[in-house]
Amino acid sequence: MNIQSEENFFFDNSHYLPVEHYTSVVAGHIPNFTAAIEKDNFFGIQFLPEKSGEP
C-alpha cells in the first residue's frame, strides 16, 4: 500500500481502537486512536474511502 505521510482520511465513526502495541498509524484527533494496525503480514485500516479523496 502506498500511503503518503501527509494524506488525509475521513473518519466518522463512534467506534475506535485505542492506540496499542500493533498500532502503526495514529489518527490525530482527540482522543488519538488507531487508524491502522500491523502484525506480521496483516494490515488493517478503518476510514471511509468514499469520503476520503478522489474516486
mmCIF file as gemmi writes it, N, C-alpha and C atoms, coordinates in Angstrom:
data_model
loop_
_atom_site.group_PDB
_atom_site.id
_atom_site.type_symbol
_atom_site.label_atom_id
_atom_site.label_alt_id
_atom_site.label_comp_id
_atom_site.label_asym_id
_atom_site.label_entity_id
_atom_site.label_seq_id
_atom_site.pdbx_PDB_ins_code
_atom_site.Cartn_x
_atom_site.Cartn_y
_atom_site.Cartn_z
_atom_site.occupancy
_atom_site.B_iso_or_equiv
_atom_site.pdbx_formal_charge
_atom_site.auth_seq_id
_atom_site.auth_asym_id
_atom_site.pdbx_PDB_model_num
ATOM 1 N N . MET Axp A 1 ? 0.847 -1.17 0 1 0 ? 1 A 1
ATOM 2 C CA . MET Axp A 1 ? 0 0 0 1 0 ? 1 A 1
ATOM 3 C C . MET Axp A 1 ? 0.891 1.231 0 1 0 ? 1 A 1
ATOM 4 N N . ASN Axp A 2 ? 0.58 2.2 -0.813 1 0 ? 2 A 1
ATOM 5 C CA . ASN Axp A 2 ? 1.423 3.389 -0.954 1 0 ? 2 A 1
ATOM 6 C C . ASN Axp A 2 ? 0.676 4.608 -0.43 1 0 ? 2 A 1
ATOM 7 N N . ILE Axp A 3 ? 0.675 4.8 0.878 1 0 ? 3 A 1
ATOM 8 C CA . ILE Axp A 3 ? 0.021 5.941 1.501 1 0 ? 3 A 1
ATOM 9 C C . ILE Axp A 3 ? 1.1 6.926 1.912 1 0 ? 3 A 1
ATOM 10 N N . GLN Axp A 4 ? 0.982 8.155 1.447 1 0 ? 4 A 1
ATOM 11 C CA . GLN Axp A 4 ? 1.961 9.186 1.77 1 0 ? 4 A 1
ATOM 12 C C . GLN Axp A 4 ? 1.73 9.726 3.178 1 0 ? 4 A 1
ATOM 13 N N . SER Axp A 5 ? 2.756 10.28 3.792 1 0 ? 5 A 1
ATOM 14 C CA . SER Axp A 5 ? 2.68 10.694 5.2 1 0 ? 5 A 1
ATOM 15 C C . SER Axp A 5 ? 1.731 11.856 5.446 1 0 ? 5 A 1
ATOM 16 N N . GLU Axp A 6 ? 1.434 12.688 4.469 1 0 ? 6 A 1
ATOM 17 C CA . GLU Axp A 6 ? 0.564 13.841 4.696 1 0 ? 6 A 1
ATOM 18 C C . GLU Axp A 6 ? -0.828 13.688 4.068 1 0 ? 6 A 1
ATOM 19 N N . GLU Axp A 7 ? -1.229 12.479 3.71 1 0 ? 7 A 1
ATOM 20 C CA . GLU Axp A 7 ? -2.555 12.268 3.134 1 0 ? 7 A 1
ATOM 21 C C . GLU Axp A 7 ? -3.618 12.385 4.212 1 0 ? 7 A 1
ATOM 22 N N . ASN Axp A 8 ? -4.824 12.796 3.807 1 0 ? 8 A 1
ATOM 23 C CA . ASN Axp A 8 ? -5.936 12.951 4.732 1 0 ? 8 A 1
ATOM 24 C C . ASN Axp A 8 ? -6.978 11.877 4.499 1 0 ? 8 A 1
ATOM 25 N N . PHE Axp A 9 ? -7.603 11.437 5.596 1 0 ? 9 A 1
ATOM 26 C CA . PHE Axp A 9 ? -8.649 10.434 5.535 1 0 ? 9 A 1
ATOM 27 C C . PHE Axp A 9 ? -9.822 10.908 6.376 1 0 ? 9 A 1
ATOM 28 N N . PHE Axp A 10 ? -11.024 10.489 5.998 1 0 ? 10 A 1
ATOM 29 C CA . PHE Axp A 10 ? -12.238 10.898 6.682 1 0 ? 10 A 1
ATOM 30 C C . PHE Axp A 10 ? -12.693 9.785 7.62 1 0 ? 10 A 1
ATOM 31 N N . PHE Axp A 11 ? -12.837 10.121 8.9 1 0 ? 11 A 1
ATOM 32 C CA . PHE Axp A 11 ? -13.343 9.197 9.905 1 0 ? 11 A 1
ATOM 33 C C . PHE Axp A 11 ? -14.647 9.766 10.441 1 0 ? 11 A 1
ATOM 34 N N . ASP Axp A 12 ? -15.684 8.978 10.475 1 0 ? 12 A 1
ATOM 35 C CA . ASP Axp A 12 ? -16.955 9.404 11.051 1 0 ? 12 A 1
ATOM 36 C C . ASP Axp A 12 ? -17.578 8.176 11.693 1 0 ? 12 A 1
ATOM 37 N N . ASN Axp A 13 ? -17.089 7.859 12.865 1 0 ? 13 A 1
ATOM 38 C CA . ASN Axp A 13 ? -17.499 6.615 13.484 1 0 ? 13 A 1
ATOM 39 C C . ASN Axp A 13 ? -17.381 6.757 14.997 1 0 ? 13 A 1
ATOM 40 N N . SER Axp A 14 ? -18.313 6.24 15.716 1 0 ? 14 A 1
ATOM 41 C CA . SER Axp A 14 ? -18.237 6.306 17.173 1 0 ? 14 A 1
ATOM 42 C C . SER Axp A 14 ? -17.443 5.135 17.749 1 0 ? 14 A 1
ATOM 43 N N . HIS Axp A 15 ? -17.051 4.184 16.91 1 0 ? 15 A 1
ATOM 44 C CA . HIS Axp A 15 ? -16.258 3.043 17.362 1 0 ? 15 A 1
ATOM 45 C C . HIS Axp A 15 ? -14.807 3.255 16.944 1 0 ? 15 A 1
ATOM 46 N N . TYR Axp A 16 ? -13.895 3.013 17.861 1 0 ? 16 A 1
ATOM 47 C CA . TYR Axp A 16 ? -12.486 3.15 17.51 1 0 ? 16 A 1
ATOM 48 C C . TYR Axp A 16 ? -11.648 2.242 18.391 1 0 ? 16 A 1
ATOM 49 N N . LEU Axp A 17 ? -10.453 1.957 17.916 1 0 ? 17 A 1
ATOM 50 C CA . LEU Axp A 17 ? -9.499 1.143 18.658 1 0 ? 17 A 1
ATOM 51 C C . LEU Axp A 17 ? -8.49 2.081 19.311 1 0 ? 17 A 1
ATOM 52 N N . PRO Axp A 18 ? -8.317 2.011 20.623 1 0 ? 18 A 1
ATOM 53 C CA . PRO Axp A 18 ? -7.303 2.846 21.269 1 0 ? 18 A 1
ATOM 54 C C . PRO Axp A 18 ? -5.904 2.525 20.715 1 0 ? 18 A 1
ATOM 55 N N . VAL Axp A 19 ? -4.997 3.44 20.863 1 0 ? 19 A 1
ATOM 56 C CA . VAL Axp A 19 ? -3.611 3.212 20.448 1 0 ? 19 A 1
ATOM 57 C C . VAL Axp A 19 ? -3.039 2.086 21.311 1 0 ? 19 A 1
ATOM 58 N N . GLU Axp A 20 ? -2.452 1.084 20.637 1 0 ? 20 A 1
ATOM 59 C CA . GLU Axp A 20 ? -1.925 -0.07 21.346 1 0 ? 20 A 1
ATOM 60 C C . GLU Axp A 20 ? -0.705 -0.636 20.632 1 0 ? 20 A 1
ATOM 61 N N . HIS Axp A 21 ? -0.248 -1.786 21.048 1 0 ? 21 A 1
ATOM 62 C CA . HIS Axp A 21 ? 1.012 -2.37 20.579 1 0 ? 21 A 1
ATOM 63 C C . HIS Axp A 21 ? 1.093 -2.513 19.054 1 0 ? 21 A 1
ATOM 64 N N . TYR Axp A 22 ? 0.028 -2.901 18.396 1 0 ? 22 A 1
ATOM 65 C CA . TYR Axp A 22 ? 0.059 -3.143 16.951 1 0 ? 22 A 1
ATOM 66 C C . TYR Axp A 22 ? -0.317 -1.914 16.13 1 0 ? 22 A 1
ATOM 67 N N . THR Axp A 23 ? -0.552 -0.777 16.757 1 0 ? 23 A 1
ATOM 68 C CA . THR Axp A 23 ? -0.886 0.464 16.041 1 0 ? 23 A 1
ATOM 69 C C . THR Axp A 23 ? 0.301 0.885 15.189 1 0 ? 23 A 1
ATOM 70 N N . SER Axp A 24 ? 0.044 1.148 13.902 1 0 ? 24 A 1
ATOM 71 C CA . SER Axp A 24 ? 1.101 1.653 13.029 1 0 ? 24 A 1
ATOM 72 C C . SER Axp A 24 ? 0.809 3.069 12.552 1 0 ? 24 A 1
ATOM 73 N N . VAL Axp A 25 ? -0.469 3.504 12.62 1 0 ? 25 A 1
ATOM 74 C CA . VAL Axp A 25 ? -0.851 4.867 12.253 1 0 ? 25 A 1
ATOM 75 C C . VAL Axp A 25 ? -1.841 5.366 13.295 1 0 ? 25 A 1
ATOM 76 N N . VAL Axp A 26 ? -1.578 6.558 13.812 1 0 ? 26 A 1
ATOM 77 C CA . VAL Axp A 26 ? -2.455 7.176 14.808 1 0 ? 26 A 1
ATOM 78 C C . VAL Axp A 26 ? -3.196 8.329 14.163 1 0 ? 26 A 1
ATOM 79 N N . ALA Axp A 27 ? -4.513 8.369 14.346 1 0 ? 27 A 1
ATOM 80 C CA . ALA Axp A 27 ? -5.317 9.5 13.866 1 0 ? 27 A 1
ATOM 81 C C . ALA Axp A 27 ? -5.153 10.64 14.862 1 0 ? 27 A 1
ATOM 82 N N . GLY Axp A 28 ? -4.854 11.814 14.36 1 0 ? 28 A 1
ATOM 83 C CA . GLY Axp A 28 ? -4.581 12.963 15.224 1 0 ? 28 A 1
ATOM 84 C C . GLY Axp A 28 ? -5.835 13.675 15.67 1 0 ? 28 A 1
ATOM 85 N N . HIS Axp A 29 ? -6.72 12.959 16.29 1 0 ? 29 A 1
ATOM 86 C CA . HIS Axp A 29 ? -7.941 13.528 16.846 1 0 ? 29 A 1
ATOM 87 C C . HIS Axp A 29 ? -7.856 13.441 18.359 1 0 ? 29 A 1
ATOM 88 N N . ILE Axp A 30 ? -8.788 14.065 19.025 1 0 ? 30 A 1
ATOM 89 C CA . ILE Axp A 30 ? -8.854 13.95 20.487 1 0 ? 30 A 1
ATOM 90 C C . ILE Axp A 30 ? -10.07 13.123 20.825 1 0 ? 30 A 1
ATOM 91 N N . PRO Axp A 31 ? -9.913 11.943 21.424 1 0 ? 31 A 1
ATOM 92 C CA . PRO Axp A 31 ? -8.618 11.342 21.758 1 0 ? 31 A 1
ATOM 93 C C . PRO Axp A 31 ? -7.961 10.731 20.527 1 0 ? 31 A 1
ATOM 94 N N . ASN Axp A 32 ? -6.643 10.573 20.572 1 0 ? 32 A 1
ATOM 95 C CA . ASN Axp A 32 ? -5.952 9.864 19.494 1 0 ? 32 A 1
ATOM 96 C C . ASN Axp A 32 ? -6.472 8.434 19.442 1 0 ? 32 A 1
ATOM 97 N N . PHE Axp A 33 ? -6.559 7.876 18.238 1 0 ? 33 A 1
ATOM 98 C CA . PHE Axp A 33 ? -6.999 6.489 18.102 1 0 ? 33 A 1
ATOM 99 C C . PHE Axp A 33 ? -6.267 5.828 16.959 1 0 ? 33 A 1
ATOM 100 N N . THR Axp A 34 ? -6.341 4.511 16.92 1 0 ? 34 A 1
ATOM 101 C CA . THR Axp A 34 ? -5.67 3.732 15.888 1 0 ? 34 A 1
ATOM 102 C C . THR Axp A 34 ? -6.371 3.901 14.549 1 0 ? 34 A 1
ATOM 103 N N . ALA Axp A 35 ? -5.614 4.324 13.541 1 0 ? 35 A 1
ATOM 104 C CA . ALA Axp A 35 ? -6.133 4.426 12.181 1 0 ? 35 A 1
ATOM 105 C C . ALA Axp A 35 ? -5.694 3.228 11.345 1 0 ? 35 A 1
ATOM 106 N N . ALA Axp A 36 ? -4.58 2.595 11.735 1 0 ? 36 A 1
ATOM 107 C CA . ALA Axp A 36 ? -4.091 1.405 11.031 1 0 ? 36 A 1
ATOM 108 C C . ALA Axp A 36 ? -3.329 0.532 12.019 1 0 ? 36 A 1
ATOM 109 N N . ILE Axp A 37 ? -3.411 -0.764 11.778 1 0 ? 37 A 1
ATOM 110 C CA . ILE Axp A 37 ? -2.694 -1.736 12.596 1 0 ? 37 A 1
ATOM 111 C C . ILE Axp A 37 ? -1.888 -2.657 11.696 1 0 ? 37 A 1
ATOM 112 N N . GLU Axp A 38 ? -0.802 -3.199 12.246 1 0 ? 38 A 1
ATOM 113 C CA . GLU Axp A 38 ? 0.026 -4.162 11.526 1 0 ? 38 A 1
ATOM 114 C C . GLU Axp A 38 ? 0.482 -5.243 12.489 1 0 ? 38 A 1
ATOM 115 N N . LYS Axp A 39 ? 0.437 -6.477 12.016 1 0 ? 39 A 1
ATOM 116 C CA . LYS Axp A 39 ? 1.024 -7.6 12.756 1 0 ? 39 A 1
ATOM 117 C C . LYS Axp A 39 ? 1.426 -8.657 11.74 1 0 ? 39 A 1
ATOM 118 N N . ASP Axp A 40 ? 2.698 -8.991 11.742 1 0 ? 40 A 1
ATOM 119 C CA . ASP Axp A 40 ? 3.246 -9.948 10.776 1 0 ? 40 A 1
ATOM 120 C C . ASP Axp A 40 ? 2.887 -9.496 9.364 1 0 ? 40 A 1
ATOM 121 N N . ASN Axp A 41 ? 2.142 -10.311 8.623 1 0 ? 41 A 1
ATOM 122 C CA . ASN Axp A 41 ? 1.777 -9.919 7.255 1 0 ? 41 A 1
ATOM 123 C C . ASN Axp A 41 ? 0.328 -9.446 7.163 1 0 ? 41 A 1
ATOM 124 N N . PHE Axp A 42 ? -0.266 -9.02 8.287 1 0 ? 42 A 1
ATOM 125 C CA . PHE Axp A 42 ? -1.634 -8.495 8.306 1 0 ? 42 A 1
ATOM 126 C C . PHE Axp A 42 ? -1.595 -6.99 8.487 1 0 ? 42 A 1
ATOM 127 N N . PHE Axp A 43 ? -2.462 -6.296 7.764 1 0 ? 43 A 1
ATOM 128 C CA . PHE Axp A 43 ? -2.529 -4.838 7.805 1 0 ? 43 A 1
ATOM 129 C C . PHE Axp A 43 ? -4 -4.457 7.753 1 0 ? 43 A 1
ATOM 130 N N . GLY Axp A 44 ? -4.453 -3.616 8.655 1 0 ? 44 A 1
ATOM 131 C CA . GLY Axp A 44 ? -5.858 -3.219 8.672 1 0 ? 44 A 1
ATOM 132 C C . GLY Axp A 44 ? -6.005 -1.72 8.853 1 0 ? 44 A 1
ATOM 133 N N . ILE Axp A 45 ? -6.98 -1.138 8.164 1 0 ? 45 A 1
ATOM 134 C CA . ILE Axp A 45 ? -7.255 0.292 8.275 1 0 ? 45 A 1
ATOM 135 C C . ILE Axp A 45 ? -8.752 0.509 8.454 1 0 ? 45 A 1
ATOM 136 N N . GLN Axp A 46 ? -9.097 1.649 9.036 1 0 ? 46 A 1
ATOM 137 C CA . GLN Axp A 46 ? -10.506 1.997 9.192 1 0 ? 46 A 1
ATOM 138 C C . GLN Axp A 46 ? -10.682 3.462 8.808 1 0 ? 46 A 1
ATOM 139 N N . PHE Axp A 47 ? -11.398 3.703 7.728 1 0 ? 47 A 1
ATOM 140 C CA . PHE Axp A 47 ? -11.76 5.047 7.303 1 0 ? 47 A 1
ATOM 141 C C . PHE Axp A 47 ? -12.857 4.908 6.262 1 0 ? 47 A 1
ATOM 142 N N . LEU Axp A 48 ? -13.43 6.023 5.843 1 0 ? 48 A 1
ATOM 143 C CA . LEU Axp A 48 ? -14.478 5.996 4.821 1 0 ? 48 A 1
ATOM 144 C C . LEU Axp A 48 ? -13.858 6.377 3.476 1 0 ? 48 A 1
ATOM 145 N N . PRO Axp A 49 ? -13.514 5.399 2.633 1 0 ? 49 A 1
ATOM 146 C CA . PRO Axp A 49 ? -12.831 5.709 1.375 1 0 ? 49 A 1
ATOM 147 C C . PRO Axp A 49 ? -13.662 6.59 0.441 1 0 ? 49 A 1
ATOM 148 N N . GLU Axp A 50 ? -14.986 6.443 0.477 1 0 ? 50 A 1
ATOM 149 C CA . GLU Axp A 50 ? -15.813 7.245 -0.424 1 0 ? 50 A 1
ATOM 150 C C . GLU Axp A 50 ? -15.836 8.724 -0.056 1 0 ? 50 A 1
ATOM 151 N N . LYS Axp A 51 ? -15.371 9.08 1.133 1 0 ? 51 A 1
ATOM 152 C CA . LYS Axp A 51 ? -15.331 10.478 1.551 1 0 ? 51 A 1
ATOM 153 C C . LYS Axp A 51 ? -13.911 10.966 1.777 1 0 ? 51 A 1
ATOM 154 N N . SER Axp A 52 ? -12.93 10.147 1.483 1 0 ? 52 A 1
ATOM 155 C CA . SER Axp A 52 ? -11.543 10.485 1.836 1 0 ? 52 A 1
ATOM 156 C C . SER Axp A 52 ? -10.732 11.08 0.7 1 0 ? 52 A 1
ATOM 157 N N . GLY Axp A 53 ? -11.225 11.093 -0.497 1 0 ? 53 A 1
ATOM 158 C CA . GLY Axp A 53 ? -10.426 11.655 -1.573 1 0 ? 53 A 1
ATOM 159 C C . GLY Axp A 53 ? -11.077 11.431 -2.919 1 0 ? 53 A 1
ATOM 160 N N . GLU Axp A 54 ? -10.278 11.62 -3.938 1 0 ? 54 A 1
ATOM 161 C CA . GLU Axp A 54 ? -10.772 11.463 -5.294 1 0 ? 54 A 1
ATOM 162 C C . GLU Axp A 54 ? -11.086 9.996 -5.584 1 0 ? 54 A 1
ATOM 163 N N . PRO Axp A 55 ? -12.145 9.737 -6.36 1 0 ? 55 A 1
ATOM 164 C CA . PRO Axp A 55 ? -12.506 8.332 -6.695 1 0 ? 55 A 1
ATOM 165 C C . PRO Axp A 55 ? -11.502 7.698 -7.632 1 0 ? 55 A 1
